[in-house]
Amino acid sequence: MLNPEEANVAQHYSQEGFAYQSVRLQQYSPVEFAMTTRYLNRWVPNQAIVAYIGVGVGHYAELLAQRGCRLYLIDITQKLLDTTHARLKAADLEQQILAVQQASAAQLVGIENAIADVVLLLGPLYHLCSLSARQMAVQEAARILKPEGLLFAAGINRLVYFRDLFRNQPEEAVVRQNFHRQFLQNGNTDPDHAPPLGYGHLTTLTEFKQLFEAEFNQLAMIGAESFSAPFATTIHTLELEQIEAWVDLIEATGQTLEGLMMSDHFLYVGKKK
């Protein structure tokens, strides 16, 4: 049973947010997509059992299934689950699905302890607006992971909201003063102020790192876009050799404090303690 906050997010991705989600990674966030793909290929073993929590439209599910990974598909939005299931079926990868379940990342009801080699939280943490819910999601990820299992988690840099507003609607600074005071304190957004994200949470780097410290040892933390963040779609104009050269530079700089601070997305990789 979803709580009201989760029901709002589920509704968002069942309706107006679905079209954007369907094309976001490939069309609007290709550098994030390339970097996350690189890290999944580097760290996730072939044939691993993966609990994919917050499946989107299945880009990473297909990637991992092609490598022989077996998948638990979990999301609060049935439409996204259905879309991901259909994607794998169309690719003749349906046999790689272990289960499909509508559930909150903060309450994985019916998911057994220590069943997964890898857990992906590449979306839920920026839709859980309370700290307690985000902490519960991390605890649930640790619970279902085997000893020394791996967690991949994504967060959105809080300053991205201000950068994009300054670029696209700078006149809104006065109108939104009350909202901005609240946002600076808790990082929470709503559909009126941050479409197409809708109800969400944007984080600071310090807050994001602290979220995992009790349950995980950090293996990697990278700013997925580094210096390329405002111009990520430039990658569409490049040849494959050029793309690889730039992604190498983005990875090298994305591990620095400066690169992290310039990024839209933080990507964390941790090992269960």
C-alpha beads as a LAMMPS data file, in Angstrom:
LAMMPS data file: protein, C-alpha beads

273 atoms
272 bonds

1 atom types
1 bond types

-500.0 500.0 xlo xhi
-500.0 500.0 ylo yhi
-500.0 500.0 zlo zhi

Masses

1 110.0

Atoms # bond

1 1 1 0.000 0.000 0.000
2 1 1 1.517 3.319 -1.106
3 1 1 1.422 6.339 1.162
4 1 1 0.035 9.635 -0.252
5 1 1 3.492 10.928 -1.230
6 1 1 4.331 7.725 -3.084
7 1 1 0.900 7.639 -4.717
8 1 1 1.551 11.144 -6.100
9 1 1 4.850 10.016 -7.618
10 1 1 3.242 6.886 -9.062
11 1 1 0.482 8.975 -10.615
12 1 1 3.030 11.431 -12.045
13 1 1 4.878 8.660 -13.894
14 1 1 1.657 7.040 -15.006
15 1 1 0.507 10.267 -16.649
16 1 1 2.374 13.462 -17.562
17 1 1 5.812 12.256 -16.470
18 1 1 5.739 9.050 -18.508
19 1 1 6.504 10.578 -21.915
20 1 1 9.540 12.443 -20.560
21 1 1 10.784 9.399 -18.666
22 1 1 10.546 7.354 -21.843
23 1 1 13.159 9.497 -23.604
24 1 1 15.055 11.215 -20.769
25 1 1 18.233 9.148 -20.624
26 1 1 18.877 8.828 -24.332
27 1 1 17.623 12.227 -25.475
28 1 1 18.263 14.644 -22.617
29 1 1 20.774 12.921 -20.316
30 1 1 23.092 10.944 -22.594
31 1 1 26.217 11.597 -20.516
32 1 1 24.559 10.364 -17.326
33 1 1 23.408 7.322 -19.314
34 1 1 26.906 6.671 -20.656
35 1 1 28.562 7.058 -17.250
36 1 1 26.049 4.900 -15.388
37 1 1 26.337 2.243 -18.094
38 1 1 30.124 2.342 -17.759
39 1 1 29.957 1.845 -13.994
40 1 1 27.392 -0.954 -14.197
41 1 1 29.520 -2.764 -16.758
42 1 1 32.594 -2.282 -14.590
43 1 1 31.190 -3.365 -11.230
44 1 1 28.237 -5.711 -11.807
45 1 1 29.308 -9.319 -12.468
46 1 1 27.760 -11.258 -15.317
47 1 1 24.917 -13.508 -14.126
48 1 1 24.446 -11.420 -10.959
49 1 1 21.075 -11.337 -9.233
50 1 1 19.967 -7.704 -9.375
51 1 1 17.132 -5.996 -7.508
52 1 1 16.293 -3.038 -9.746
53 1 1 14.247 -0.628 -7.619
54 1 1 12.789 2.206 -9.670
55 1 1 13.008 0.636 -13.127
56 1 1 12.161 3.627 -15.334
57 1 1 11.464 2.301 -18.803
58 1 1 14.055 -0.457 -18.569
59 1 1 17.267 0.798 -20.202
60 1 1 19.536 -0.616 -17.520
61 1 1 17.364 -3.697 -17.058
62 1 1 17.928 -4.604 -20.698
63 1 1 21.654 -3.900 -20.430
64 1 1 22.049 -6.212 -17.446
65 1 1 19.739 -8.909 -18.768
66 1 1 21.853 -9.079 -21.930
67 1 1 24.809 -9.921 -19.669
68 1 1 22.961 -12.825 -18.094
69 1 1 21.864 -11.024 -14.932
70 1 1 18.583 -12.140 -13.365
71 1 1 16.307 -9.328 -12.279
72 1 1 13.788 -8.428 -9.633
73 1 1 11.853 -5.496 -11.144
74 1 1 10.406 -3.207 -8.455
75 1 1 8.701 0.171 -8.860
76 1 1 5.815 2.126 -7.375
77 1 1 4.416 2.822 -10.854
78 1 1 2.715 -0.120 -12.533
79 1 1 2.987 1.524 -15.953
80 1 1 6.785 1.637 -15.671
81 1 1 6.877 -1.991 -14.561
82 1 1 4.697 -3.010 -17.493
83 1 1 6.857 -1.008 -19.907
84 1 1 10.097 -2.540 -18.644
85 1 1 8.621 -6.052 -18.707
86 1 1 7.456 -5.504 -22.284
87 1 1 10.892 -4.168 -23.257
88 1 1 12.624 -7.308 -22.002
89 1 1 10.039 -9.556 -23.618
90 1 1 10.513 -7.817 -26.968
91 1 1 14.269 -8.346 -26.663
92 1 1 13.732 -12.059 -25.910
93 1 1 15.035 -11.525 -22.370
94 1 1 11.860 -12.228 -20.399
95 1 1 13.428 -15.372 -18.958
96 1 1 15.883 -13.154 -17.033
97 1 1 13.051 -11.718 -14.903
98 1 1 12.762 -13.340 -11.480
99 1 1 9.791 -11.270 -10.275
100 1 1 7.876 -8.059 -10.946
101 1 1 6.486 -6.192 -7.951
102 1 1 4.842 -2.839 -7.313
103 1 1 6.374 -1.606 -4.062
104 1 1 8.001 1.387 -2.426
105 1 1 11.783 1.479 -2.121
106 1 1 11.245 2.310 1.544
107 1 1 9.124 -0.782 2.201
108 1 1 10.007 -3.819 0.113
109 1 1 7.178 -5.978 1.369
110 1 1 7.562 -9.600 0.379
111 1 1 11.183 -9.285 -0.732
112 1 1 13.312 -11.742 1.233
113 1 1 16.530 -10.966 3.082
114 1 1 19.885 -11.416 1.331
115 1 1 18.559 -12.390 -2.094
116 1 1 20.490 -9.980 -4.338
117 1 1 24.097 -9.509 -5.394
118 1 1 23.333 -5.961 -6.540
119 1 1 20.671 -3.350 -5.766
120 1 1 19.985 -0.393 -8.047
121 1 1 18.444 2.757 -6.536
122 1 1 18.871 4.988 -9.568
123 1 1 15.705 7.021 -9.047
124 1 1 13.865 6.400 -5.779
125 1 1 16.136 8.512 -3.556
126 1 1 15.224 11.672 -5.465
127 1 1 11.521 11.000 -5.060
128 1 1 11.473 10.270 -1.316
129 1 1 10.923 13.646 0.268
130 1 1 11.520 12.773 3.917
131 1 1 14.913 11.861 5.332
132 1 1 13.374 8.942 7.216
133 1 1 11.989 7.475 3.982
134 1 1 15.369 7.790 2.253
135 1 1 17.067 6.139 5.211
136 1 1 14.507 3.329 5.132
137 1 1 15.185 2.795 1.410
138 1 1 18.911 2.423 2.078
139 1 1 18.208 0.063 4.983
140 1 1 15.893 -2.018 2.806
141 1 1 18.553 -2.190 0.091
142 1 1 21.049 -3.453 2.677
143 1 1 18.525 -5.972 4.000
144 1 1 17.923 -7.654 0.651
145 1 1 21.600 -7.659 -0.345
146 1 1 23.845 -10.621 0.256
147 1 1 26.965 -10.046 2.387
148 1 1 29.292 -7.635 0.563
149 1 1 26.627 -7.011 -2.076
150 1 1 26.802 -3.840 -4.161
151 1 1 24.535 -0.788 -4.125
152 1 1 24.276 1.712 -6.974
153 1 1 22.392 4.882 -6.016
154 1 1 21.705 8.184 -7.758
155 1 1 20.939 11.628 -6.383
156 1 1 20.270 14.992 -8.029
157 1 1 22.445 17.989 -7.173
158 1 1 20.324 20.602 -5.386
159 1 1 21.880 23.487 -7.304
160 1 1 20.595 22.150 -10.641
161 1 1 17.165 23.603 -9.828
162 1 1 18.598 27.118 -9.421
163 1 1 20.839 26.854 -12.484
164 1 1 17.972 25.814 -14.736
165 1 1 15.598 28.418 -13.304
166 1 1 18.210 31.157 -13.812
167 1 1 18.708 30.027 -17.391
168 1 1 15.054 29.531 -18.352
169 1 1 12.874 31.643 -16.029
170 1 1 15.065 34.194 -14.217
171 1 1 12.060 36.456 -13.589
172 1 1 10.668 33.816 -11.183
173 1 1 13.197 34.588 -8.438
174 1 1 10.930 37.160 -6.771
175 1 1 7.704 35.189 -7.231
176 1 1 9.263 32.054 -5.737
177 1 1 11.001 33.581 -2.730
178 1 1 8.953 31.652 -0.180
179 1 1 9.451 28.395 -2.043
180 1 1 13.188 29.038 -2.304
181 1 1 13.542 29.542 1.432
182 1 1 11.932 26.150 1.966
183 1 1 13.898 24.519 -0.851
184 1 1 17.229 25.683 0.538
185 1 1 16.338 23.992 3.817
186 1 1 14.969 20.640 2.657
187 1 1 15.563 20.317 -1.108
188 1 1 11.992 19.248 -1.813
189 1 1 10.193 20.080 -5.064
190 1 1 6.671 19.790 -6.438
191 1 1 5.106 19.718 -9.930
192 1 1 4.447 23.472 -9.927
193 1 1 8.086 24.367 -9.341
194 1 1 10.032 21.501 -10.905
195 1 1 8.302 19.787 -13.803
196 1 1 8.892 17.179 -15.128
197 1 1 10.459 15.824 -11.904
198 1 1 7.311 16.562 -9.920
199 1 1 7.404 15.625 -6.247
200 1 1 11.060 15.080 -5.515
201 1 1 14.127 15.701 -3.414
202 1 1 17.372 17.300 -4.560
203 1 1 20.364 16.678 -2.350
204 1 1 23.662 18.145 -1.242
205 1 1 26.787 16.056 -1.648
206 1 1 27.346 15.881 2.112
207 1 1 23.782 14.757 2.784
208 1 1 23.956 12.173 0.017
209 1 1 27.200 10.621 1.277
210 1 1 25.936 10.483 4.862
211 1 1 22.868 8.553 3.746
212 1 1 24.935 5.408 3.105
213 1 1 27.554 5.511 5.865
214 1 1 25.774 3.261 8.362
215 1 1 25.153 0.371 5.967
216 1 1 27.797 0.611 3.222
217 1 1 31.465 1.192 2.533
218 1 1 31.930 3.610 -0.350
219 1 1 33.650 2.223 -3.440
220 1 1 33.002 5.154 -5.760
221 1 1 31.305 8.545 -5.845
222 1 1 31.185 10.410 -9.108
223 1 1 29.484 13.373 -10.661
224 1 1 27.946 11.658 -13.662
225 1 1 28.217 14.675 -15.990
226 1 1 31.026 16.763 -14.420
227 1 1 31.792 19.833 -16.574
228 1 1 29.515 18.640 -19.399
229 1 1 26.279 18.969 -17.416
230 1 1 24.726 22.037 -19.115
231 1 1 25.804 20.775 -22.550
232 1 1 25.278 17.024 -22.232
233 1 1 23.376 16.700 -25.505
234 1 1 26.523 17.729 -27.410
235 1 1 27.435 14.056 -27.194
236 1 1 24.807 13.363 -29.866
237 1 1 26.975 15.198 -32.416
238 1 1 30.105 13.072 -31.840
239 1 1 31.544 9.903 -33.324
240 1 1 32.032 6.873 -31.045
241 1 1 35.784 7.442 -30.615
242 1 1 35.158 11.052 -29.619
243 1 1 32.409 10.036 -27.186
244 1 1 34.731 7.583 -25.428
245 1 1 37.487 10.184 -25.149
246 1 1 35.128 12.731 -23.609
247 1 1 33.535 10.208 -21.235
248 1 1 37.069 9.326 -20.072
249 1 1 37.640 13.006 -19.232
250 1 1 34.236 13.343 -17.596
251 1 1 34.947 10.315 -15.425
252 1 1 38.400 11.578 -14.421
253 1 1 37.077 15.000 -13.429
254 1 1 33.762 13.743 -12.060
255 1 1 35.596 12.147 -9.156
256 1 1 36.967 15.504 -8.025
257 1 1 35.056 17.893 -5.764
258 1 1 34.885 20.426 -8.583
259 1 1 33.452 17.874 -11.013
260 1 1 30.940 16.636 -8.476
261 1 1 29.715 20.154 -7.825
262 1 1 29.230 20.828 -11.548
263 1 1 27.206 17.651 -12.111
264 1 1 23.457 17.183 -12.329
265 1 1 23.599 13.666 -10.867
266 1 1 25.676 12.021 -8.172
267 1 1 26.348 8.301 -8.630
268 1 1 27.309 6.268 -5.558
269 1 1 28.664 2.725 -5.501
270 1 1 28.930 1.001 -2.132
271 1 1 29.583 -2.434 -0.669
272 1 1 27.391 -3.755 2.128
273 1 1 29.211 -3.790 5.465

Bonds

1 1 1 2
2 1 2 3
3 1 3 4
4 1 4 5
5 1 5 6
6 1 6 7
7 1 7 8
8 1 8 9
9 1 9 10
10 1 10 11
11 1 11 12
12 1 12 13
13 1 13 14
14 1 14 15
15 1 15 16
16 1 16 17
17 1 17 18
18 1 18 19
19 1 19 20
20 1 20 21
21 1 21 22
22 1 22 23
23 1 23 24
24 1 24 25
25 1 25 26
26 1 26 27
27 1 27 28
28 1 28 29
29 1 29 30
30 1 30 31
31 1 31 32
32 1 32 33
33 1 33 34
34 1 34 35
35 1 35 36
36 1 36 37
37 1 37 38
38 1 38 39
39 1 39 40
40 1 40 41
41 1 41 42
42 1 42 43
43 1 43 44
44 1 44 45
45 1 45 46
46 1 46 47
47 1 47 48
48 1 48 49
49 1 49 50
50 1 50 51
51 1 51 52
52 1 52 53
53 1 53 54
54 1 54 55
55 1 55 56
56 1 56 57
57 1 57 58
58 1 58 59
59 1 59 60
60 1 60 61
61 1 61 62
62 1 62 63
63 1 63 64
64 1 64 65
65 1 65 66
66 1 66 67
67 1 67 68
68 1 68 69
69 1 69 70
70 1 70 71
71 1 71 72
72 1 72 73
73 1 73 74
74 1 74 75
75 1 75 76
76 1 76 77
77 1 77 78
78 1 78 79
79 1 79 80
80 1 80 81
81 1 81 82
82 1 82 83
83 1 83 84
84 1 84 85
85 1 85 86
86 1 86 87
87 1 87 88
88 1 88 89
89 1 89 90
90 1 90 91
91 1 91 92
92 1 92 93
93 1 93 94
94 1 94 95
95 1 95 96
96 1 96 97
97 1 97 98
98 1 98 99
99 1 99 100
100 1 100 101
101 1 101 102
102 1 102 103
103 1 103 104
104 1 104 105
105 1 105 106
106 1 106 107
107 1 107 108
108 1 108 109
109 1 109 110
110 1 110 111
111 1 111 112
112 1 112 113
113 1 113 114
114 1 114 115
115 1 115 116
116 1 116 117
117 1 117 118
118 1 118 119
119 1 119 120
120 1 120 121
121 1 121 122
122 1 122 123
123 1 123 124
124 1 124 125
125 1 125 126
126 1 126 127
127 1 127 128
128 1 128 129
129 1 129 130
130 1 130 131
131 1 131 132
132 1 132 133
133 1 133 134
134 1 134 135
135 1 135 136
136 1 136 137
137 1 137 138
138 1 138 139
139 1 139 140
140 1 140 141
141 1 141 142
142 1 142 143
143 1 143 144
144 1 144 145
145 1 145 146
146 1 146 147
147 1 147 148
148 1 148 149
149 1 149 150
150 1 150 151
151 1 151 152
152 1 152 153
153 1 153 154
154 1 154 155
155 1 155 156
156 1 156 157
157 1 157 158
158 1 158 159
159 1 159 160
160 1 160 161
161 1 161 162
162 1 162 163
163 1 163 164
164 1 164 165
165 1 165 166
166 1 166 167
167 1 167 168
168 1 168 169
169 1 169 170
170 1 170 171
171 1 171 172
172 1 172 173
173 1 173 174
174 1 174 175
175 1 175 176
176 1 176 177
177 1 177 178
178 1 178 179
179 1 179 180
180 1 180 181
181 1 181 182
182 1 182 183
183 1 183 184
184 1 184 185
185 1 185 186
186 1 186 187
187 1 187 188
188 1 188 189
189 1 189 190
190 1 190 191
191 1 191 192
192 1 192 193
193 1 193 194
194 1 194 195
195 1 195 196
196 1 196 197
197 1 197 198
198 1 198 199
199 1 199 200
200 1 200 201
201 1 201 202
202 1 202 203
203 1 203 204
204 1 204 205
205 1 205 206
206 1 206 207
207 1 207 208
208 1 208 209
209 1 209 210
210 1 210 211
211 1 211 212
212 1 212 213
213 1 213 214
214 1 214 215
215 1 215 216
216 1 216 217
217 1 217 218
218 1 218 219
219 1 219 220
220 1 220 221
221 1 221 222
222 1 222 223
223 1 223 224
224 1 224 225
225 1 225 226
226 1 226 227
227 1 227 228
228 1 228 229
229 1 229 230
230 1 230 231
231 1 231 232
232 1 232 233
233 1 233 234
234 1 234 235
235 1 235 236
236 1 236 237
237 1 237 238
238 1 238 239
239 1 239 240
240 1 240 241
241 1 241 242
242 1 242 243
243 1 243 244
244 1 244 245
245 1 245 246
246 1 246 247
247 1 247 248
248 1 248 249
249 1 249 250
250 1 250 251
251 1 251 252
252 1 252 253
253 1 253 254
254 1 254 255
255 1 255 256
256 1 256 257
257 1 257 258
258 1 258 259
259 1 259 260
260 1 260 261
261 1 261 262
262 1 262 263
263 1 263 264
264 1 264 265
265 1 265 266
266 1 266 267
267 1 267 268
268 1 268 269
269 1 269 270
270 1 270 271
271 1 271 272
272 1 272 273
